[in-house]
Amino acid sequence: MERSISLSAGEWRIMERLWEKSPRTLTELVRALGPETGWSKSTIVTMVGRLEAKGAVTYAEGGRARQYAPAIPRERAALEETESLLRRVYRGSVGMMVNTLADSRGLTDEDIAELSAVLEKARRERK
């Protein structure tokens, strides 16, 4: 069984860059993330090390620098985060989560159509 991987907000930013394009070296990650985050190279090195320890990132020796790549697909990470949020905050209730979103930000006609299509697909697949 695969272990669950939980990502911090900062780790998500690094993973997003790796999902966009990989492999990347630490230098490439610093160039990509530094201007928008203000993070130093040492901060990014530390965070990549944490991601590696969690099993979210792998590397291959490549020339002069390690080449980092995601070890998990974005879809798996998103599913794990969604399930964790659902359990922790909404006691597992999808309805409560959707109701909270609808009440707090209002749903556009596009949002409602998208939700309806998702629910209809789920209904068809259950049969």
mmCIF file of the C-alpha atoms, coordinates in Angstrom:
data_MODEL
# 
_entry.id   MODEL 
# 
loop_
_atom_site.group_PDB 
_atom_site.id 
_atom_site.type_symbol 
_atom_site.label_atom_id 
_atom_site.label_alt_id 
_atom_site.label_comp_id 
_atom_site.label_asym_id 
_atom_site.label_entity_id 
_atom_site.label_seq_id 
_atom_site.pdbx_PDB_ins_code 
_atom_site.Cartn_x 
_atom_site.Cartn_y 
_atom_site.Cartn_z 
_atom_site.occupancy 
_atom_site.B_iso_or_equiv 
_atom_site.pdbx_formal_charge 
_atom_site.auth_seq_id 
_atom_site.auth_comp_id 
_atom_site.auth_asym_id 
_atom_site.auth_atom_id 
_atom_site.pdbx_PDB_model_num 
ATOM 1   C CA . MET A 1 1   ? 0.000   0.000  0.000   1.00 0.00 ? 1   MET A CA 1 
ATOM 2   C CA . GLU A 1 2   ? 1.307   3.463  -0.897  1.00 0.00 ? 2   GLU A CA 1 
ATOM 3   C CA . ARG A 1 3   ? 1.783   5.839  1.982   1.00 0.00 ? 3   ARG A CA 1 
ATOM 4   C CA . SER A 1 4   ? -0.157  9.066  2.086   1.00 0.00 ? 4   SER A CA 1 
ATOM 5   C CA . ILE A 1 5   ? 1.770   12.207 1.209   1.00 0.00 ? 5   ILE A CA 1 
ATOM 6   C CA . SER A 1 6   ? 0.723   15.531 2.689   1.00 0.00 ? 6   SER A CA 1 
ATOM 7   C CA . LEU A 1 7   ? 2.160   18.702 1.159   1.00 0.00 ? 7   LEU A CA 1 
ATOM 8   C CA . SER A 1 8   ? 2.529   22.144 2.702   1.00 0.00 ? 8   SER A CA 1 
ATOM 9   C CA . ALA A 1 9   ? 1.564   25.217 0.670   1.00 0.00 ? 9   ALA A CA 1 
ATOM 10  C CA . GLY A 1 10  ? 5.221   25.858 -0.159  1.00 0.00 ? 10  GLY A CA 1 
ATOM 11  C CA . GLU A 1 11  ? 5.781   22.253 -1.181  1.00 0.00 ? 11  GLU A CA 1 
ATOM 12  C CA . TRP A 1 12  ? 2.785   22.520 -3.497  1.00 0.00 ? 12  TRP A CA 1 
ATOM 13  C CA . ARG A 1 13  ? 4.483   25.453 -5.246  1.00 0.00 ? 13  ARG A CA 1 
ATOM 14  C CA . ILE A 1 14  ? 7.604   23.397 -5.868  1.00 0.00 ? 14  ILE A CA 1 
ATOM 15  C CA . MET A 1 15  ? 5.577   20.404 -7.026  1.00 0.00 ? 15  MET A CA 1 
ATOM 16  C CA . GLU A 1 16  ? 3.556   22.604 -9.401  1.00 0.00 ? 16  GLU A CA 1 
ATOM 17  C CA . ARG A 1 17  ? 6.806   23.692 -11.060 1.00 0.00 ? 17  ARG A CA 1 
ATOM 18  C CA . LEU A 1 18  ? 7.932   20.071 -11.354 1.00 0.00 ? 18  LEU A CA 1 
ATOM 19  C CA . TRP A 1 19  ? 4.575   18.957 -12.754 1.00 0.00 ? 19  TRP A CA 1 
ATOM 20  C CA . GLU A 1 20  ? 4.779   21.779 -15.312 1.00 0.00 ? 20  GLU A CA 1 
ATOM 21  C CA . LYS A 1 21  ? 8.226   20.689 -16.484 1.00 0.00 ? 21  LYS A CA 1 
ATOM 22  C CA . SER A 1 22  ? 10.587  18.044 -15.294 1.00 0.00 ? 22  SER A CA 1 
ATOM 23  C CA . PRO A 1 23  ? 13.207  17.084 -14.663 1.00 0.00 ? 23  PRO A CA 1 
ATOM 24  C CA . ARG A 1 24  ? 14.612  20.306 -13.229 1.00 0.00 ? 24  ARG A CA 1 
ATOM 25  C CA . THR A 1 25  ? 17.798  21.068 -11.377 1.00 0.00 ? 25  THR A CA 1 
ATOM 26  C CA . LEU A 1 26  ? 17.857  23.030 -8.133  1.00 0.00 ? 26  LEU A CA 1 
ATOM 27  C CA . THR A 1 27  ? 19.209  26.001 -10.078 1.00 0.00 ? 27  THR A CA 1 
ATOM 28  C CA . GLU A 1 28  ? 16.233  25.836 -12.434 1.00 0.00 ? 28  GLU A CA 1 
ATOM 29  C CA . LEU A 1 29  ? 13.829  25.620 -9.490  1.00 0.00 ? 29  LEU A CA 1 
ATOM 30  C CA . VAL A 1 30  ? 15.474  28.629 -7.841  1.00 0.00 ? 30  VAL A CA 1 
ATOM 31  C CA . ARG A 1 31  ? 15.146  30.595 -11.094 1.00 0.00 ? 31  ARG A CA 1 
ATOM 32  C CA . ALA A 1 32  ? 11.499  29.579 -11.440 1.00 0.00 ? 32  ALA A CA 1 
ATOM 33  C CA . LEU A 1 33  ? 10.463  30.157 -7.821  1.00 0.00 ? 33  LEU A CA 1 
ATOM 34  C CA . GLY A 1 34  ? 12.801  32.850 -6.500  1.00 0.00 ? 34  GLY A CA 1 
ATOM 35  C CA . PRO A 1 35  ? 11.241  35.905 -8.149  1.00 0.00 ? 35  PRO A CA 1 
ATOM 36  C CA . GLU A 1 36  ? 7.654   35.017 -7.211  1.00 0.00 ? 36  GLU A CA 1 
ATOM 37  C CA . THR A 1 37  ? 8.336   33.719 -3.696  1.00 0.00 ? 37  THR A CA 1 
ATOM 38  C CA . GLY A 1 38  ? 11.474  35.495 -2.539  1.00 0.00 ? 38  GLY A CA 1 
ATOM 39  C CA . TRP A 1 39  ? 12.823  32.149 -1.348  1.00 0.00 ? 39  TRP A CA 1 
ATOM 40  C CA . SER A 1 40  ? 16.584  31.721 -1.161  1.00 0.00 ? 40  SER A CA 1 
ATOM 41  C CA . LYS A 1 41  ? 18.401  28.784 -2.674  1.00 0.00 ? 41  LYS A CA 1 
ATOM 42  C CA . SER A 1 42  ? 18.876  27.253 0.781   1.00 0.00 ? 42  SER A CA 1 
ATOM 43  C CA . THR A 1 43  ? 15.121  27.409 1.435   1.00 0.00 ? 43  THR A CA 1 
ATOM 44  C CA . ILE A 1 44  ? 14.383  25.609 -1.827  1.00 0.00 ? 44  ILE A CA 1 
ATOM 45  C CA . VAL A 1 45  ? 17.105  23.030 -1.127  1.00 0.00 ? 45  VAL A CA 1 
ATOM 46  C CA . THR A 1 46  ? 15.544  22.343 2.291   1.00 0.00 ? 46  THR A CA 1 
ATOM 47  C CA . MET A 1 47  ? 12.042  22.028 0.852   1.00 0.00 ? 47  MET A CA 1 
ATOM 48  C CA . VAL A 1 48  ? 13.152  19.746 -1.986  1.00 0.00 ? 48  VAL A CA 1 
ATOM 49  C CA . GLY A 1 49  ? 14.894  17.591 0.626   1.00 0.00 ? 49  GLY A CA 1 
ATOM 50  C CA . ARG A 1 50  ? 11.644  17.330 2.582   1.00 0.00 ? 50  ARG A CA 1 
ATOM 51  C CA . LEU A 1 51  ? 9.759   16.411 -0.582  1.00 0.00 ? 51  LEU A CA 1 
ATOM 52  C CA . GLU A 1 52  ? 12.332  13.734 -1.310  1.00 0.00 ? 52  GLU A CA 1 
ATOM 53  C CA . ALA A 1 53  ? 12.013  12.340 2.247   1.00 0.00 ? 53  ALA A CA 1 
ATOM 54  C CA . LYS A 1 54  ? 8.219   12.212 1.841   1.00 0.00 ? 54  LYS A CA 1 
ATOM 55  C CA . GLY A 1 55  ? 8.550   10.294 -1.413  1.00 0.00 ? 55  GLY A CA 1 
ATOM 56  C CA . ALA A 1 56  ? 7.026   13.086 -3.500  1.00 0.00 ? 56  ALA A CA 1 
ATOM 57  C CA . VAL A 1 57  ? 10.198  13.840 -5.471  1.00 0.00 ? 57  VAL A CA 1 
ATOM 58  C CA . THR A 1 58  ? 12.901  11.674 -6.976  1.00 0.00 ? 58  THR A CA 1 
ATOM 59  C CA . TYR A 1 59  ? 16.171  12.607 -8.590  1.00 0.00 ? 59  TYR A CA 1 
ATOM 60  C CA . ALA A 1 60  ? 18.631  11.235 -11.059 1.00 0.00 ? 60  ALA A CA 1 
ATOM 61  C CA . GLU A 1 61  ? 22.275  12.175 -11.266 1.00 0.00 ? 61  GLU A CA 1 
ATOM 62  C CA . GLY A 1 62  ? 22.595  14.181 -14.443 1.00 0.00 ? 62  GLY A CA 1 
ATOM 63  C CA . GLY A 1 63  ? 25.854  15.747 -15.512 1.00 0.00 ? 63  GLY A CA 1 
ATOM 64  C CA . ARG A 1 64  ? 26.885  18.288 -12.889 1.00 0.00 ? 64  ARG A CA 1 
ATOM 65  C CA . ALA A 1 65  ? 23.575  18.503 -11.048 1.00 0.00 ? 65  ALA A CA 1 
ATOM 66  C CA . ARG A 1 66  ? 20.765  16.283 -9.825  1.00 0.00 ? 66  ARG A CA 1 
ATOM 67  C CA . GLN A 1 67  ? 17.676  16.253 -11.997 1.00 0.00 ? 67  GLN A CA 1 
ATOM 68  C CA . TYR A 1 68  ? 14.499  16.380 -9.861  1.00 0.00 ? 68  TYR A CA 1 
ATOM 69  C CA . ALA A 1 69  ? 11.129  15.048 -10.962 1.00 0.00 ? 69  ALA A CA 1 
ATOM 70  C CA . PRO A 1 70  ? 7.789   14.376 -9.277  1.00 0.00 ? 70  PRO A CA 1 
ATOM 71  C CA . ALA A 1 71  ? 7.425   10.851 -7.910  1.00 0.00 ? 71  ALA A CA 1 
ATOM 72  C CA . ILE A 1 72  ? 3.642   11.153 -7.736  1.00 0.00 ? 72  ILE A CA 1 
ATOM 73  C CA . PRO A 1 73  ? 1.136   12.441 -10.287 1.00 0.00 ? 73  PRO A CA 1 
ATOM 74  C CA . ARG A 1 74  ? -0.638  15.702 -9.550  1.00 0.00 ? 74  ARG A CA 1 
ATOM 75  C CA . GLU A 1 75  ? -3.982  13.898 -9.537  1.00 0.00 ? 75  GLU A CA 1 
ATOM 76  C CA . ARG A 1 76  ? -2.904  11.613 -6.671  1.00 0.00 ? 76  ARG A CA 1 
ATOM 77  C CA . ALA A 1 77  ? -1.614  14.537 -4.590  1.00 0.00 ? 77  ALA A CA 1 
ATOM 78  C CA . ALA A 1 78  ? -4.810  16.514 -5.214  1.00 0.00 ? 78  ALA A CA 1 
ATOM 79  C CA . LEU A 1 79  ? -6.982  13.520 -4.283  1.00 0.00 ? 79  LEU A CA 1 
ATOM 80  C CA . GLU A 1 80  ? -5.076  12.942 -1.034  1.00 0.00 ? 80  GLU A CA 1 
ATOM 81  C CA . GLU A 1 81  ? -5.328  16.614 -0.073  1.00 0.00 ? 81  GLU A CA 1 
ATOM 82  C CA . THR A 1 82  ? -9.043  16.693 -0.905  1.00 0.00 ? 82  THR A CA 1 
ATOM 83  C CA . GLU A 1 83  ? -9.745  13.546 1.113   1.00 0.00 ? 83  GLU A CA 1 
ATOM 84  C CA . SER A 1 84  ? -7.750  14.903 4.047   1.00 0.00 ? 84  SER A CA 1 
ATOM 85  C CA . LEU A 1 85  ? -9.654  18.207 3.969   1.00 0.00 ? 85  LEU A CA 1 
ATOM 86  C CA . LEU A 1 86  ? -12.964 16.381 3.690   1.00 0.00 ? 86  LEU A CA 1 
ATOM 87  C CA . ARG A 1 87  ? -12.190 14.189 6.737   1.00 0.00 ? 87  ARG A CA 1 
ATOM 88  C CA . ARG A 1 88  ? -10.638 16.915 8.915   1.00 0.00 ? 88  ARG A CA 1 
ATOM 89  C CA . VAL A 1 89  ? -12.949 19.834 8.227   1.00 0.00 ? 89  VAL A CA 1 
ATOM 90  C CA . TYR A 1 90  ? -16.244 18.391 6.974   1.00 0.00 ? 90  TYR A CA 1 
ATOM 91  C CA . ARG A 1 91  ? -16.315 15.062 8.863   1.00 0.00 ? 91  ARG A CA 1 
ATOM 92  C CA . GLY A 1 92  ? -16.361 13.252 5.519   1.00 0.00 ? 92  GLY A CA 1 
ATOM 93  C CA . SER A 1 93  ? -19.478 15.021 4.223   1.00 0.00 ? 93  SER A CA 1 
ATOM 94  C CA . VAL A 1 94  ? -19.213 16.055 0.575   1.00 0.00 ? 94  VAL A CA 1 
ATOM 95  C CA . GLY A 1 95  ? -22.597 17.757 0.888   1.00 0.00 ? 95  GLY A CA 1 
ATOM 96  C CA . MET A 1 96  ? -21.401 19.896 3.799   1.00 0.00 ? 96  MET A CA 1 
ATOM 97  C CA . MET A 1 97  ? -18.318 20.926 1.831   1.00 0.00 ? 97  MET A CA 1 
ATOM 98  C CA . VAL A 1 98  ? -20.275 21.895 -1.283  1.00 0.00 ? 98  VAL A CA 1 
ATOM 99  C CA . ASN A 1 99  ? -22.893 23.680 0.831   1.00 0.00 ? 99  ASN A CA 1 
ATOM 100 C CA . THR A 1 100 ? -20.161 25.701 2.558   1.00 0.00 ? 100 THR A CA 1 
ATOM 101 C CA . LEU A 1 101 ? -18.707 26.706 -0.807  1.00 0.00 ? 101 LEU A CA 1 
ATOM 102 C CA . ALA A 1 102 ? -22.131 27.616 -2.180  1.00 0.00 ? 102 ALA A CA 1 
ATOM 103 C CA . ASP A 1 103 ? -23.010 29.682 0.883   1.00 0.00 ? 103 ASP A CA 1 
ATOM 104 C CA . SER A 1 104 ? -19.679 31.477 1.185   1.00 0.00 ? 104 SER A CA 1 
ATOM 105 C CA . ARG A 1 105 ? -18.903 32.440 -2.375  1.00 0.00 ? 105 ARG A CA 1 
ATOM 106 C CA . GLY A 1 106 ? -22.062 31.742 -4.310  1.00 0.00 ? 106 GLY A CA 1 
ATOM 107 C CA . LEU A 1 107 ? -22.102 29.488 -7.323  1.00 0.00 ? 107 LEU A CA 1 
ATOM 108 C CA . THR A 1 108 ? -22.201 30.817 -10.860 1.00 0.00 ? 108 THR A CA 1 
ATOM 109 C CA . ASP A 1 109 ? -24.343 29.184 -13.522 1.00 0.00 ? 109 ASP A CA 1 
ATOM 110 C CA . GLU A 1 110 ? -21.107 27.653 -14.865 1.00 0.00 ? 110 GLU A CA 1 
ATOM 111 C CA . ASP A 1 111 ? -20.261 26.206 -11.427 1.00 0.00 ? 111 ASP A CA 1 
ATOM 112 C CA . ILE A 1 112 ? -23.747 24.700 -11.122 1.00 0.00 ? 112 ILE A CA 1 
ATOM 113 C CA . ALA A 1 113 ? -23.581 23.218 -14.626 1.00 0.00 ? 113 ALA A CA 1 
ATOM 114 C CA . GLU A 1 114 ? -20.154 21.743 -13.878 1.00 0.00 ? 114 GLU A CA 1 
ATOM 115 C CA . LEU A 1 115 ? -21.337 20.235 -10.582 1.00 0.00 ? 115 LEU A CA 1 
ATOM 116 C CA . SER A 1 116 ? -24.437 18.838 -12.266 1.00 0.00 ? 116 SER A CA 1 
ATOM 117 C CA . ALA A 1 117 ? -22.318 17.182 -14.951 1.00 0.00 ? 117 ALA A CA 1 
ATOM 118 C CA . VAL A 1 118 ? -20.002 15.680 -12.314 1.00 0.00 ? 118 VAL A CA 1 
ATOM 119 C CA . LEU A 1 119 ? -22.943 14.327 -10.327 1.00 0.00 ? 119 LEU A CA 1 
ATOM 120 C CA . GLU A 1 120 ? -24.614 12.895 -13.420 1.00 0.00 ? 120 GLU A CA 1 
ATOM 121 C CA . LYS A 1 121 ? -21.373 11.165 -14.433 1.00 0.00 ? 121 LYS A CA 1 
ATOM 122 C CA . ALA A 1 122 ? -21.048 9.703  -10.927 1.00 0.00 ? 122 ALA A CA 1 
ATOM 123 C CA . ARG A 1 123 ? -24.642 8.449  -11.081 1.00 0.00 ? 123 ARG A CA 1 
ATOM 124 C CA . ARG A 1 124 ? -24.035 6.746  -14.462 1.00 0.00 ? 124 ARG A CA 1 
ATOM 125 C CA . GLU A 1 125 ? -20.808 5.127  -13.285 1.00 0.00 ? 125 GLU A CA 1 
ATOM 126 C CA . ARG A 1 126 ? -22.470 3.658  -10.184 1.00 0.00 ? 126 ARG A CA 1 
ATOM 127 C CA . LYS A 1 127 ? -24.937 1.680  -12.276 1.00 0.00 ? 127 LYS A CA 1 
# 
